[in-house]
Amino acid sequence: MARHALVVRGGWDGHQPVETTDVFIPFLRDNGFDVRVEDSTAVYADDAVMAETDLVVQVNTMTTIADDEFAGLQRAVLAGTGLAGWHGGIADAYRNNADYLHMIGGQFAHHAGKHPDERIGEQSDNYVPYSVHMADLGHEHPITQGIDDFDLVTEQYWVLSDEYNDVLATTTQEARPWDAWNRPVTAPAIWTRQWGKGRVFVSAPGHRVEIVESQPLRTVIERGLLWAAR
């Protein structure tokens, strides 16, 4: 019997919500999911749809969510629906809703940019080389088992988080002469969270399609989707 995946995508176009989710829709179908795609959070308020949804894949950056929509999403996760996503599509969504931030366990705060003299006023101003380091749990967890530390050149998320997260990988923001902070800061890069009966999976890397397609991040996200699903 097929499981049901709901892809909710939209928000800021710079994160390529359509292109990045299109990378994973065939993977979900190949793994036995019926996939429904929505460009609005209105579907979250449909109790019948949410009750049969085994996995929500959300890439919906910098938008707002109505109270009844969030309530529907929260009810589904508490009852066992998985919730997964990457980058701002899940960790920089619905800033107006503290309960959403509580459920996700990490909120985008900053991405360090290049030296001010190197900036040209485009997204690439915030593309910096950095490393994703596997945590002890990451070496054992089915999402990241067998994956070593890896390097990226893209936005490096500084995430505000709490200790309830099961952190699989971290990244460290160095303190450079032009930055406001004066010592290195380590934040989660990949984490999971149990919320009620539901599982939450978040990958902070995933700025654009070329990043989610890169290895080993693509494998991490694919495993994360399967792990989170009911």
Salt bridges, closest charged atoms under 4 A:
ASP22 OD1 - ARG9 NH1 2.87
GLU38 OE2 - ARG36 NE 2.76
ASP47 OD1 - ARG75 NH2 2.84
ASP54 OD1 - ARG230 NE 3.07
ASP92 OD1 - ARG95 NE 2.71
ASP117 OD2 - HIS115 ND1 3.69
ASP149 OD2 - HIS133 ND1 3.20
GLU155 OE1 - HIS87 NE2 2.93
GLU155 OE2 - HIS111 NE2 3.36
GLU155 OE1 - HIS207 ND1 3.15
ASP162 OD1 - ARG193 NH1 2.93
ASP179 OD2 - ARG176 NE 2.75
GLU210 OE2 - ARG208 NE 3.70
GLU222 OE2 - ARG218 NE 3.24
